[in-house]
């Protein structure tokens, strides 16, 4: 047996036994320094029985995968505490998640904030008692007996394959159906916090019972926990839902419907600015803009193949004159029809068709979240039709467009993920054309290598019609968002009979690139709100300047200043309300207005304006022309 010790000497052991038994004999200190081990692609805990041929590597406490282990263990501690305080609670599931863990409970009454405090105190008692985690492997019949009074566990058990090893983990009086792995005991992680409680449908199905989900987080050190909690507080301040209301950007209305945002005038400014940016960028890159309707016949989605793969994400059809119509969930089929409307030659390619198209997708109610998960979305969409010889250059150009956008928005932390197919999914999850899959995946790798663009490869996450690049970005406070995509489609153009005439006069099928560098307005603006904490760059700010006459006698001069700013193309407002100047300044700062132009007796007399920036910095009074030039220069930058 070989036990690899990171940054240490490997242990060779001649016999068999559990990992814990072996480490106790060889070096007991390793049980404190490491949380579990890795055997190939599988994580195992110290209770795992190993053969003499086994080869494992220990996982240190500071490894990313260690956090998944101890947070999973803390979900058991949470469930144990809940059962002590609410013995009639039924347990559902309790996984580790990014930055934390949760457990779902079926209880008679929703948990209150006071309940969370009691549960957290009880968790601390469980930690102090330091119960040892013990794995128990059982046959299916015994497992069924053990969950006889636990309906949610019965359902989970029924989904597990026959012949599969079934395991429970026990600590103290608590026992739960679980495959592990876990840390040695409940006392190993003392730094945790319960964060919130929310409703969650069992298995995400709105027709099933609403359960109570308690969220928590845990870290190996107090410093890491405190840092994370501070970041959560900052995230609350930047929450796009809160700032969207405060800055009067968007709203939702029950009568309009969940997941259907209403964009207010200031939010519409953001949309206009982003569309102008995209329009200019795409025009310079040779794109042509098109427009398509919001509904379409069922037959087009049968032809594209979207209905078999995507039906659950589409709104139900409406029937008109005996024909079914759908709200469009994507723009691709419409753009394919535009390509097919005119005979094409190789001289026409690449053909780049762009549209900020409004699409509709049916998200489950429990999945809706502000602007991040909506049912109506305006997509920065385009489809590039090209030859195989043109593919790499076109695909790379799209990725480079992403990078230019990232630089403009100050996004330094991003990741491009290449999603590829899994051969086992051919014909079911993916179009059954293995040769095309391998070829296009290699072409994408070639384009990325040619551009020197780093990426991470993720198997079995491709679109059904080809490989894709998904772009993840991190906001100023480290929150992760997936905002853009660049997809290859080698299948659907053939289904639509799309062809072009090559140089030899023969008909060929083009390859198609689907791309959306700015994603959707909804998701991208939601991200920008949180990234900038609502303090948008001057060029993007809905209101770029506000004029503040100090007293009523300065109102006429203030109105003249306001009109001149508007004439100069600056988005400006006039606040001549009767409130004190300080109150109006605070209001402008709350609205994150970049420039406050203040006019009093001196400014009126000298035909100047005093300038206060949203940072609090104050500039010497300037003639209005110079003030306009100052603001205009920052807009241009």
C-alpha positions as CSV (number, residue, x, y, z in Angstrom):
1,X,0.0,0.0,0.0
2,X,1.2,3.5,-0.9
3,X,0.0,6.6,1.0
4,X,1.2,9.8,-0.6
5,X,1.7,12.7,1.8
6,X,1.7,16.2,0.1
7,X,4.9,18.0,1.0
8,X,6.0,15.0,3.0
9,X,7.5,11.5,2.6
10,X,5.2,8.8,1.2
11,X,4.3,5.9,3.5
12,X,4.6,2.3,2.2
13,X,2.6,-0.1,4.3
14,X,2.7,-3.9,3.7
15,X,-0.7,-4.9,5.0
16,X,-4.4,-4.0,4.9
17,X,-6.7,-2.0,7.2
18,X,-8.5,1.3,7.5
19,X,-6.6,4.4,6.6
20,X,-7.1,5.6,10.2
21,X,-5.6,2.4,11.6
22,X,-2.6,2.6,9.4
23,X,-1.9,6.3,10.2
24,X,-2.2,5.6,13.9
25,X,0.6,3.1,13.6
26,X,2.8,5.1,11.1
27,X,2.3,8.7,12.1
28,X,-0.6,9.8,14.3
29,X,0.0,13.5,13.7
30,X,-1.1,13.1,10.1
31,X,-4.7,12.6,11.4
32,X,-4.7,16.2,12.6
33,X,-3.0,17.6,9.5
34,X,-5.2,15.9,6.9
35,X,-9.0,15.5,6.7
36,X,-9.4,12.6,4.2
37,X,-7.7,11.0,1.2
38,X,-8.1,10.7,-2.5
39,X,-8.1,7.3,-4.3
40,X,-8.0,8.0,-8.0
41,X,-11.0,10.3,-8.7
42,X,-12.8,9.3,-5.5
43,X,-12.5,11.0,-2.1
44,X,-12.5,8.6,0.8
45,X,-12.4,9.2,4.6
46,X,-10.2,7.7,7.2
47,X,-12.7,4.9,7.9
48,X,-12.2,3.4,4.4
49,X,-10.8,-0.2,4.4
50,X,-7.8,-0.4,2.1
51,X,-6.1,-3.4,0.4
52,X,-2.4,-3.9,0.2
53,X,-2.4,-2.8,-3.4
54,X,-4.2,0.5,-2.7
55,X,-2.6,3.9,-3.6
56,X,-4.1,7.0,-2.0
57,X,-3.1,10.6,-1.4
58,X,-3.9,12.6,1.7
59,X,-6.0,15.7,1.5
60,X,-4.8,18.7,3.6
61,X,-7.2,20.9,5.5
62,X,-6.4,23.9,3.4
63,X,-7.3,22.2,0.0
64,X,-10.4,23.3,-1.8
65,X,-11.8,19.7,-1.7
66,X,-11.3,19.6,2.1
67,X,-14.0,22.3,2.4
68,X,-16.5,20.2,0.6
69,X,-15.9,17.4,3.1
70,X,-16.1,19.3,6.3
71,X,-19.0,21.4,5.2
72,X,-20.9,18.2,4.3
73,X,-20.1,17.0,7.8
74,X,-21.4,20.2,9.2
75,X,-24.7,19.6,7.4
76,X,-25.0,16.4,9.5
77,X,-24.3,18.5,12.6
78,X,-27.0,20.9,11.6
79,X,-29.5,18.0,11.1
80,X,-28.5,16.5,14.4
81,X,-29.1,19.8,16.2
82,X,-32.5,20.3,14.5
83,X,-33.7,16.8,15.5
84,X,-32.7,17.5,19.1
85,X,-34.8,20.6,19.2
86,X,-37.6,19.6,16.7
87,X,-37.8,15.7,17.1
88,X,-40.8,15.5,14.7
89,X,-38.8,17.1,11.8
90,X,-38.3,14.9,8.7
91,X,-34.9,15.0,7.0
92,X,-34.6,15.5,3.3
93,X,-31.1,16.3,1.9
94,X,-28.1,18.1,3.2
95,X,-25.2,18.6,0.8
96,X,-22.1,20.9,0.8
97,X,-22.4,23.8,-1.7
98,X,-20.0,26.6,-2.8
99,X,-18.9,28.4,0.3
100,X,-21.3,26.5,2.6
101,X,-23.9,23.8,3.2
102,X,-27.6,23.4,3.7
103,X,-30.2,20.9,4.9
104,X,-33.8,20.6,3.9
105,X,-36.4,19.8,6.6
106,X,-40.1,19.0,6.6
107,X,-41.4,20.8,9.7
108,X,-44.9,21.8,10.9
109,X,-44.0,25.5,11.2
110,X,-41.4,27.5,9.3
111,X,-38.2,28.2,11.2
112,X,-37.9,31.7,12.7
113,X,-34.7,33.8,13.2
114,X,-34.9,32.8,16.9
115,X,-35.0,29.2,15.9
116,X,-31.8,29.6,13.9
117,X,-30.1,31.0,17.0
118,X,-31.2,28.0,19.1
119,X,-30.1,25.6,16.4
120,X,-26.7,27.2,16.1
121,X,-26.2,27.0,19.9
122,X,-27.2,23.3,19.8
123,X,-24.7,22.7,16.9
124,X,-22.0,24.2,19.1
125,X,-22.9,21.6,21.7
126,X,-22.6,18.8,19.1
127,X,-19.2,20.1,18.1
128,X,-18.0,20.3,21.7
129,X,-19.2,16.7,22.3
130,X,-16.9,15.7,19.3
131,X,-18.9,12.6,18.3
132,X,-16.9,10.3,16.0
133,X,-18.2,9.8,12.5
134,X,-18.7,6.1,11.8
135,X,-19.6,4.6,8.4
136,X,-22.0,1.7,8.4
137,X,-22.4,-0.3,5.1
138,X,-25.6,-2.3,4.9
139,X,-27.6,-4.4,2.5
140,X,-30.7,-2.9,0.8
141,X,-33.2,-4.7,3.0
142,X,-31.5,-3.4,6.2
143,X,-31.3,0.1,4.7
144,X,-35.0,0.0,3.9
145,X,-35.7,-0.9,7.5
146,X,-33.5,1.9,8.8
147,X,-35.5,4.5,6.8
148,X,-38.9,3.0,7.4
149,X,-40.1,6.2,9.1
150,X,-38.3,8.6,6.9
151,X,-40.3,9.2,3.7
152,X,-37.7,11.5,2.0
153,X,-34.9,9.0,2.6
154,X,-37.1,6.2,1.3
155,X,-37.5,8.1,-2.0
156,X,-33.7,8.7,-2.2
157,X,-33.0,5.0,-1.4
158,X,-35.5,3.9,-4.1
159,X,-33.5,5.9,-6.7
160,X,-30.2,4.1,-5.9
161,X,-29.3,1.2,-8.2
162,X,-29.8,-2.4,-7.0
163,X,-26.5,-4.0,-5.9
164,X,-25.0,-0.6,-5.0
165,X,-23.2,-0.4,-1.6
166,X,-25.5,1.5,0.7
167,X,-24.0,3.4,3.6
168,X,-25.1,5.4,6.6
169,X,-23.0,7.7,8.8
170,X,-23.5,7.8,12.5
171,X,-22.2,10.3,15.0
172,X,-23.5,10.1,18.6
173,X,-27.3,9.4,18.5
174,X,-27.6,10.7,14.9
175,X,-27.6,8.5,11.8
176,X,-28.2,9.5,8.2
177,X,-28.2,7.8,4.8
178,X,-25.1,9.1,3.2
179,X,-22.2,8.1,0.9
180,X,-19.7,10.3,2.6
181,X,-16.9,11.0,3.0
182,X,-16.7,12.8,6.4
183,X,-14.1,14.1,8.7
184,X,-13.2,12.1,11.8
185,X,-15.4,13.8,14.3
186,X,-17.8,16.6,14.9
187,X,-15.3,18.6,16.9
188,X,-12.8,19.1,14.1
189,X,-14.5,22.2,12.7
190,X,-15.5,24.9,15.2
191,X,-15.8,27.9,12.9
192,X,-19.3,27.9,11.4
193,X,-22.4,30.2,11.1
194,X,-26.0,29.6,10.2
195,X,-26.9,32.2,7.6
196,X,-30.6,32.0,6.6
197,X,-33.7,29.9,6.0
198,X,-35.7,29.7,2.9
199,X,-38.5,27.7,1.3
200,X,-37.4,25.0,-1.2
201,X,-39.6,22.5,-3.1
202,X,-38.7,18.9,-2.6
203,X,-36.4,18.0,-5.5
204,X,-37.1,21.4,-7.1
205,X,-40.6,20.3,-8.2
206,X,-43.2,23.0,-7.6
207,X,-45.9,20.2,-7.4
208,X,-44.1,18.7,-4.4
209,X,-44.1,19.9,-0.8
210,X,-42.3,23.1,0.2
211,X,-39.6,22.3,2.7
212,X,-37.5,24.5,5.0
213,X,-33.9,25.0,3.9
214,X,-31.4,26.2,6.4
215,X,-28.2,27.6,4.9
216,X,-24.9,27.7,6.8
217,X,-21.2,28.1,6.2
218,X,-18.0,26.7,7.8
219,X,-14.3,27.3,7.5
220,X,-11.2,25.6,8.9
221,X,-10.1,28.8,10.6
222,X,-11.7,31.7,12.5
223,X,-10.0,34.2,10.2
224,X,-11.4,32.6,7.1
225,X,-14.9,32.6,8.5
226,X,-14.7,36.2,9.6
227,X,-13.4,37.2,6.2
228,X,-16.3,35.3,4.5
229,X,-18.9,36.9,6.7
230,X,-17.5,40.3,6.0
231,X,-17.7,39.6,2.3
232,X,-21.4,38.5,2.7
233,X,-22.1,41.8,4.4
234,X,-20.5,43.7,1.6
235,X,-22.5,41.5,-0.9
236,X,-25.7,42.5,0.9
237,X,-24.9,46.1,0.3
238,X,-24.2,45.4,-3.4
239,X,-27.3,43.1,-3.9
240,X,-28.6,44.1,-7.3
241,X,-32.2,43.6,-6.1
242,X,-31.8,46.2,-3.3
243,X,-29.7,48.6,-5.4
244,X,-32.1,48.2,-8.4
245,X,-34.9,49.5,-6.3
246,X,-32.8,52.2,-4.6
247,X,-31.5,53.5,-8.0
248,X,-34.9,53.1,-9.7
249,X,-33.6,50.8,-12.4
250,X,-36.2,48.0,-12.6
251,X,-39.1,46.5,-10.8
252,X,-41.3,43.4,-10.7
253,X,-45.1,43.3,-10.4
254,X,-47.2,40.3,-9.3
255,X,-49.9,41.1,-11.8
256,X,-47.3,41.2,-14.7
257,X,-45.8,37.9,-13.5
258,X,-42.8,36.5,-11.7
259,X,-39.5,36.6,-13.6
260,X,-40.7,39.4,-15.9
261,X,-38.8,42.6,-15.1
262,X,-40.2,46.0,-15.9
263,X,-37.3,48.4,-16.8
264,X,-37.8,51.9,-15.4
265,X,-36.4,55.0,-17.3
266,X,-33.0,54.9,-15.6
267,X,-32.7,51.1,-16.2
268,X,-33.6,51.7,-19.9
269,X,-30.6,54.0,-20.1
270,X,-28.4,51.2,-19.1
271,X,-30.0,49.0,-21.8
272,X,-29.6,51.7,-24.5
273,X,-25.9,52.3,-23.6
274,X,-25.1,48.6,-23.7
275,X,-26.9,48.2,-27.0
276,X,-25.1,51.2,-28.5
277,X,-21.8,49.7,-27.3
278,X,-22.6,46.3,-28.9
279,X,-23.9,47.9,-32.1
280,X,-20.8,49.9,-32.6
281,X,-18.4,47.0,-31.7
282,X,-20.3,44.6,-34.0
283,X,-20.5,47.1,-36.9
284,X,-16.7,47.5,-36.8
285,X,-16.4,43.7,-36.8
286,X,-18.6,43.2,-39.9
287,X,-21.9,42.2,-38.3
288,X,-25.3,43.0,-39.8
289,X,-28.3,43.6,-37.6
290,X,-31.6,41.8,-38.0
291,X,-35.0,41.7,-36.2
292,X,-37.2,38.7,-35.6
293,X,-40.6,38.1,-34.1
294,X,-41.2,36.9,-30.5
295,X,-43.3,33.9,-31.4
296,X,-42.9,31.1,-33.9
297,X,-44.6,27.9,-35.1
298,X,-43.9,24.6,-33.4
299,X,-42.5,23.1,-36.6
300,X,-39.4,25.3,-36.5
301,X,-38.4,23.9,-33.0
302,X,-39.0,20.4,-34.1
303,X,-36.8,20.9,-37.1
304,X,-34.0,22.6,-35.0
305,X,-34.2,19.7,-32.4
306,X,-34.8,22.1,-29.6
307,X,-38.2,20.7,-28.6
308,X,-36.9,17.2,-27.7
309,X,-33.9,18.7,-25.7
310,X,-35.4,21.9,-24.4
311,X,-39.1,21.5,-24.0
312,X,-39.1,21.9,-20.2
313,X,-37.5,25.3,-20.5
314,X,-40.1,26.6,-23.0
315,X,-43.4,28.2,-22.2
316,X,-46.4,26.0,-23.1
317,X,-47.6,26.5,-26.7
318,X,-50.6,28.6,-27.8
319,X,-52.9,27.4,-30.5
320,X,-53.9,29.7,-33.4
321,X,-56.0,28.4,-36.3
322,X,-55.1,24.8,-35.5
323,X,-51.3,25.6,-35.4
324,X,-49.2,25.6,-32.3
325,X,-47.0,28.6,-31.6
326,X,-44.3,29.1,-29.0
327,X,-42.8,32.1,-27.4
328,X,-39.2,31.9,-28.7
329,X,-36.7,30.7,-26.2
330,X,-33.8,31.5,-28.5
331,X,-33.0,33.4,-31.7
332,X,-31.1,30.7,-33.6
333,X,-33.9,29.2,-35.8
334,X,-35.0,32.7,-36.9
335,X,-31.5,33.6,-37.9
336,X,-31.2,30.3,-39.8
337,X,-34.3,31.2,-41.7
338,X,-32.8,34.6,-42.6
339,X,-29.7,32.9,-43.9
340,X,-31.9,30.6,-46.0
341,X,-33.9,33.4,-47.4
342,X,-31.2,34.3,-50.0
343,X,-29.0,32.0,-52.1
344,X,-25.5,32.2,-50.6
345,X,-22.0,31.9,-52.1
346,X,-18.7,31.3,-50.4
347,X,-18.0,34.9,-51.2
348,X,-20.8,35.9,-48.8
349,X,-19.2,34.1,-45.9
350,X,-18.6,34.7,-43.1
351,X,-22.1,36.1,-42.7
352,X,-22.5,37.6,-39.2
353,X,-26.2,38.3,-38.2
354,X,-26.7,40.1,-34.9
355,X,-29.8,40.9,-32.8
356,X,-30.6,42.0,-29.3
357,X,-33.5,39.5,-29.4
358,X,-36.1,39.1,-26.6
359,X,-36.5,35.5,-25.6
360,X,-38.7,33.7,-23.1
361,X,-37.7,30.8,-21.0
362,X,-39.7,29.0,-18.3
363,X,-37.7,29.0,-15.1
364,X,-39.2,27.2,-12.1
365,X,-40.6,29.7,-9.6
366,X,-38.1,28.5,-7.0
367,X,-35.2,29.2,-9.4
368,X,-36.1,32.8,-10.1
369,X,-33.7,35.3,-8.6
370,X,-33.9,39.1,-9.3
371,X,-32.4,39.8,-12.8
372,X,-30.1,36.7,-12.6
373,X,-32.8,34.1,-13.3
374,X,-35.8,35.5,-15.2
375,X,-38.4,34.4,-17.7
376,X,-38.0,37.3,-20.2
377,X,-34.5,38.1,-21.4
378,X,-32.9,40.4,-24.0
379,X,-29.9,38.6,-25.5
380,X,-26.8,40.0,-27.1
381,X,-27.1,37.4,-29.7
382,X,-25.4,36.7,-33.1
383,X,-24.9,33.8,-35.4
384,X,-21.8,33.5,-37.6
385,X,-22.1,31.3,-40.7
386,X,-18.7,30.3,-42.1
387,X,-16.7,27.7,-43.9
388,X,-14.6,25.2,-42.0
389,X,-11.5,27.1,-43.2
390,X,-12.8,30.3,-41.7
391,X,-13.9,28.8,-38.4
392,X,-10.8,29.2,-36.2
393,X,-10.4,32.9,-37.1
394,X,-14.0,33.6,-36.5
395,X,-14.2,31.7,-33.2
396,X,-11.0,33.5,-32.0
397,X,-12.4,36.9,-33.0
398,X,-15.4,36.3,-30.8
399,X,-13.2,35.4,-27.8
400,X,-11.1,38.5,-28.4
401,X,-14.2,40.6,-28.5
402,X,-15.0,39.2,-25.0
403,X,-11.5,40.3,-23.8
404,X,-12.1,43.8,-25.1
405,X,-15.4,44.0,-23.2
406,X,-13.7,42.8,-20.1
407,X,-11.1,45.5,-20.3
408,X,-13.7,48.2,-20.8
409,X,-15.6,47.0,-17.7
410,X,-12.5,46.5,-15.6
411,X,-13.1,42.7,-15.3
412,X,-9.7,41.3,-14.5
413,X,-10.8,38.0,-13.0
414,X,-12.5,35.7,-15.5
415,X,-12.4,32.1,-16.7
416,X,-13.2,30.6,-20.1
417,X,-14.6,27.0,-19.8
418,X,-14.6,24.7,-22.8
419,X,-17.5,22.3,-22.5
420,X,-17.0,19.1,-24.5
421,X,-19.2,16.1,-25.1
422,X,-19.1,12.6,-23.5
423,X,-19.2,9.7,-26.0
424,X,-21.7,7.9,-23.7
425,X,-24.2,10.7,-24.4
426,X,-24.2,10.4,-28.2
427,X,-27.7,10.0,-29.6
428,X,-29.4,10.9,-26.3
429,X,-27.9,14.0,-24.8
430,X,-25.8,14.9,-27.9
431,X,-26.2,14.8,-31.7
432,X,-24.9,11.4,-32.8
433,X,-21.9,12.4,-35.0
434,X,-18.7,11.4,-33.1
435,X,-16.4,12.4,-35.9
436,X,-17.8,15.9,-36.0
437,X,-17.6,16.2,-32.3
438,X,-13.9,15.4,-32.2
439,X,-13.1,17.6,-35.1
440,X,-14.9,20.7,-33.8
441,X,-13.6,20.3,-30.3
442,X,-10.1,20.2,-31.8
443,X,-10.8,23.3,-33.9
444,X,-11.9,25.2,-30.7
445,X,-8.8,24.1,-28.9
446,X,-6.8,25.3,-31.9
447,X,-8.5,28.7,-32.0
448,X,-7.8,29.2,-28.3
449,X,-4.2,28.2,-28.6
450,X,-3.7,30.5,-31.6
451,X,-5.0,33.4,-29.5
452,X,-3.0,32.4,-26.4
453,X,-6.2,32.4,-24.4
454,X,-6.2,30.2,-21.3
455,X,-9.2,28.0,-20.7
456,X,-10.4,25.1,-18.5
457,X,-11.9,22.0,-20.2
458,X,-15.0,20.5,-18.7
459,X,-16.3,17.2,-20.1
460,X,-20.0,16.3,-20.7
461,X,-21.3,19.9,-20.5
462,X,-21.5,20.8,-24.2
463,X,-24.7,22.0,-26.0
464,X,-26.5,19.2,-27.8
465,X,-25.3,20.5,-31.2
466,X,-21.6,21.2,-30.4
467,X,-18.9,22.3,-28.0
468,X,-19.1,25.7,-26.4
469,X,-17.1,28.2,-24.4
470,X,-18.9,29.6,-21.3
471,X,-17.4,32.7,-19.7
472,X,-17.3,33.1,-15.9
473,X,-16.4,36.4,-14.3
474,X,-15.9,37.4,-10.7
475,X,-17.2,40.7,-9.4
476,X,-15.2,43.2,-7.3
477,X,-16.1,41.3,-4.2
478,X,-15.3,37.9,-5.6
479,X,-18.8,36.6,-6.5
480,X,-18.9,34.3,-9.5
481,X,-21.2,34.8,-12.5
482,X,-21.6,33.0,-15.8
483,X,-22.4,35.8,-18.3
484,X,-21.5,34.9,-21.8
485,X,-21.3,32.0,-24.2
486,X,-19.6,31.1,-27.6
487,X,-21.0,27.9,-29.1
488,X,-20.3,25.8,-32.1
489,X,-23.2,24.3,-34.1
490,X,-22.3,21.7,-36.6
491,X,-25.7,20.0,-36.6
492,X,-28.6,22.4,-36.9
493,X,-27.6,24.1,-40.1
494,X,-27.9,20.8,-41.9
495,X,-31.4,20.3,-40.4
496,X,-32.5,23.6,-41.9
497,X,-31.0,22.7,-45.2
498,X,-28.6,25.7,-45.1
499,X,-26.1,25.7,-47.9
500,X,-23.7,27.9,-49.8
501,X,-22.1,27.4,-53.2
502,X,-18.4,26.8,-52.9
503,X,-15.6,27.8,-55.3
504,X,-16.2,24.6,-57.3
505,X,-19.9,25.4,-57.7
506,X,-20.9,22.7,-55.3
507,X,-23.4,23.0,-52.4
508,X,-21.9,22.8,-48.9
509,X,-23.3,23.3,-45.4
510,X,-21.9,26.1,-43.3
511,X,-20.8,25.7,-39.7
512,X,-22.5,28.1,-37.3
513,X,-21.1,29.9,-34.3
514,X,-23.6,31.1,-31.7
515,X,-22.2,33.9,-29.5
516,X,-23.4,36.3,-26.8
517,X,-20.5,38.2,-25.4
518,X,-22.6,40.4,-23.2
519,X,-25.1,37.6,-22.3
520,X,-28.5,39.0,-21.6
521,X,-29.3,42.6,-20.5
522,X,-30.9,41.2,-17.3
523,X,-28.0,39.0,-16.1
524,X,-25.2,41.4,-17.3
525,X,-26.8,44.5,-15.8
526,X,-27.4,42.5,-12.5
527,X,-23.8,41.7,-12.5
528,X,-22.7,45.3,-13.2
529,X,-24.9,46.6,-10.4
530,X,-23.1,44.4,-7.9
531,X,-19.6,44.8,-9.5
532,X,-19.8,48.6,-9.3
533,X,-22.0,48.7,-6.2
534,X,-24.4,50.9,-8.3
535,X,-21.6,53.5,-9.0
536,X,-21.5,53.0,-12.7
537,X,-18.7,54.5,-14.9
538,X,-19.7,57.9,-16.0
539,X,-20.4,56.8,-19.6
540,X,-22.9,54.2,-18.3
541,X,-24.4,56.1,-15.4
542,X,-28.2,56.7,-16.0
543,X,-27.8,60.3,-14.5
544,X,-24.3,61.7,-15.2
545,X,-24.8,65.0,-13.4
546,X,-27.3,66.7,-11.2
547,X,-27.6,70.5,-10.9
548,X,-28.2,71.8,-7.3
549,X,-29.2,75.5,-7.0
550,X,-28.5,76.4,-3.4
551,X,-31.6,78.6,-2.9
552,X,-34.7,79.6,-4.8
553,X,-33.0,82.7,-6.1
554,X,-30.5,80.5,-7.9
555,X,-33.1,78.3,-9.6
556,X,-33.3,80.2,-12.9
557,X,-29.5,80.0,-13.3
558,X,-29.6,76.3,-12.3
559,X,-32.3,75.7,-15.0
560,X,-30.0,77.3,-17.6
561,X,-27.1,75.1,-16.5
562,X,-29.3,72.1,-16.8
563,X,-30.5,72.9,-20.3
564,X,-26.9,73.5,-21.5
565,X,-25.8,70.1,-20.1
566,X,-28.6,68.4,-21.9
567,X,-27.7,70.2,-25.1
568,X,-24.1,68.9,-24.7
569,X,-25.4,65.4,-24.6
570,X,-24.9,64.9,-20.9
571,X,-27.6,63.0,-19.0
572,X,-28.5,65.6,-16.3
573,X,-31.2,66.3,-13.8
574,X,-32.2,69.5,-12.0
575,X,-33.0,69.2,-8.3
576,X,-34.3,72.6,-7.2
577,X,-36.4,71.2,-4.4
578,X,-37.0,73.1,-1.2
579,X,-34.9,70.7,1.0
580,X,-31.5,71.8,2.3
581,X,-28.5,71.6,0.0
582,X,-26.9,68.9,2.3
583,X,-30.0,66.8,2.0
584,X,-30.0,67.0,-1.8
585,X,-26.3,66.2,-1.9
586,X,-27.0,63.1,0.2
587,X,-29.8,62.1,-2.1
588,X,-27.5,62.5,-5.2
589,X,-24.9,60.4,-3.5
590,X,-27.5,57.7,-2.6
591,X,-28.4,57.7,-6.3
592,X,-24.6,57.3,-7.2
593,X,-24.6,60.4,-9.5
594,X,-21.0,61.0,-10.6
595,X,-21.2,64.8,-10.6
596,X,-23.1,67.4,-8.5
597,X,-23.0,70.9,-10.0
598,X,-23.8,73.4,-7.3
599,X,-24.8,77.0,-8.0
600,X,-25.0,79.8,-5.4
601,X,-24.5,83.5,-5.3
602,X,-20.8,83.4,-6.2
603,X,-21.4,81.0,-9.1
604,X,-24.3,83.1,-10.5
605,X,-22.2,86.2,-10.3
606,X,-19.1,84.7,-12.0
607,X,-21.1,82.5,-14.4
608,X,-19.4,79.4,-13.0
609,X,-20.4,76.2,-11.3
610,X,-19.0,74.4,-8.2
611,X,-18.4,70.7,-8.7
612,X,-18.7,67.9,-6.2
613,X,-17.9,64.3,-7.2
614,X,-19.7,61.3,-5.8
615,X,-16.4,60.3,-4.1
616,X,-16.8,63.5,-2.0
617,X,-14.0,65.3,-3.7
618,X,-14.7,69.0,-4.4
619,X,-13.3,71.0,-7.3
620,X,-12.8,74.7,-7.7
621,X,-15.6,76.5,-9.5
622,X,-15.3,76.3,-13.2
623,X,-17.0,78.0,-16.2
624,X,-19.8,75.7,-17.4
625,X,-18.0,75.1,-20.7
626,X,-15.0,73.7,-18.8
627,X,-17.3,71.6,-16.6
628,X,-19.0,70.1,-19.6
629,X,-15.5,69.4,-21.1
630,X,-14.4,67.7,-17.9
631,X,-17.5,65.5,-17.7
632,X,-17.4,64.8,-21.4
633,X,-13.7,63.7,-21.2
634,X,-14.5,61.2,-18.5
635,X,-17.5,59.9,-20.5
636,X,-15.2,59.4,-23.6
637,X,-12.5,57.6,-21.5
